[in-house]
Amino acid sequence: MRTVRTVADLRAELAALRAAGRTVGLVPTMGGFHAGHLSLMRAARKENDVVVVSLFVNPAQFGPGEDLDSYPRDEAADAALAEAEAVDLLFAPSADDVYPAGFSTRVTVSGLTDVLDGDPERRGAAHFAGVTTVVAKLLNMVGPDAAYFGQKDAQQALVIQRMTRDLDVPARIEVRPTVREPDGLALSSRNAYLEPPERERALSLSRALAAAEATVDAGEHSAGPVLAAAHAELEGAGVEPEYLELRSATDLSPVERVNGSTLLAVAARVGRARLIDNTVLSTHPGGQPPHPGGKPPGGPTRKRSSGDPPRKERT
């Protein structure tokens, strides 16, 4: 694996590979690698000749008072993990290289960024403008055949899919399942902020999603009872959600009933950590095949689509 730090060096490394007809997969990250990141690297490795992982804590997506300065950073540890996954190029630019002097352009997506995390009372649409701007730049810098993102950041994935569609970006956007701890906690770099008692309380997010799934599986599709089941799990752990909402899984419009494909998204602050999680609720019989070894304790299941890769045991 080679580490490159400038756009010029990145393009020079990729030029010969592209000339040889090699396909390129990109995994954009902010570092703090965990098994979720590694699963994306493995997917990219399986499906492409060349794998590029970007490592850049993007200041443009952090708002005032957020954790830009304290966000987990350990390039040496991340590089070792990436190399173990047979990554070819680790792109670790500086903020000055990504946003040079005089930079004055933003890429924004309307509609999808006004709700959930994009609500003005929460992180706001400016957060997603920071995300879409840096992802657009990374896609232009690398020019990948495919880019890989996690379903845990469901709203972000929808926004990036819309951006690439609207701007005719040729890269294929691959969204892969959320990776969880055995007890159901969704993996996140911010889990490092959790003290042991807080980690136990944080499990209420995945348990809330599982309770909603169980309610739907029992035949209740109205939003009220489904959300009530989820709220009960959060309240039992003393966790006040920033939001807990049912939305269309395709356009994030509000829904009153679970029908077809409905996103249940939750955000909550536990200690220093602001955590998000989600699941897609389906009313279709058999829409939730069991995980290997059964449903993760306290964690929601995930509906599979015909485009998903064969299921593997997680390590």
ABEGO torsion letter per residue (X at the ends): XBBBABAAAAAAAAAAAAAAGBBBBBBBBAEGBBAAAAAAAAAAAAABABBBBBBBBBAAABBBGBAAAABBBBAAAAAAAAAAAGBABBBBBBAAAABBBGBABBBBBBGAAABEAABAABAEAAAAAAAAAAAAAAAAAAGBABBBBBAABAAAAAAAAAAAAAAGBABBBBBBBBBBBAAGBBBBAAAAABBAAAAAAAAAAAAAAAAAAAAAAAGBABAAAAAAAAAAAAAAAGBBBABBBBBBAAAGBBBABBBGBBBBBBBBBBEABBBBBBBBBBABBGABBBBBGEBBBGBBBBBBBAABBBBBBBX
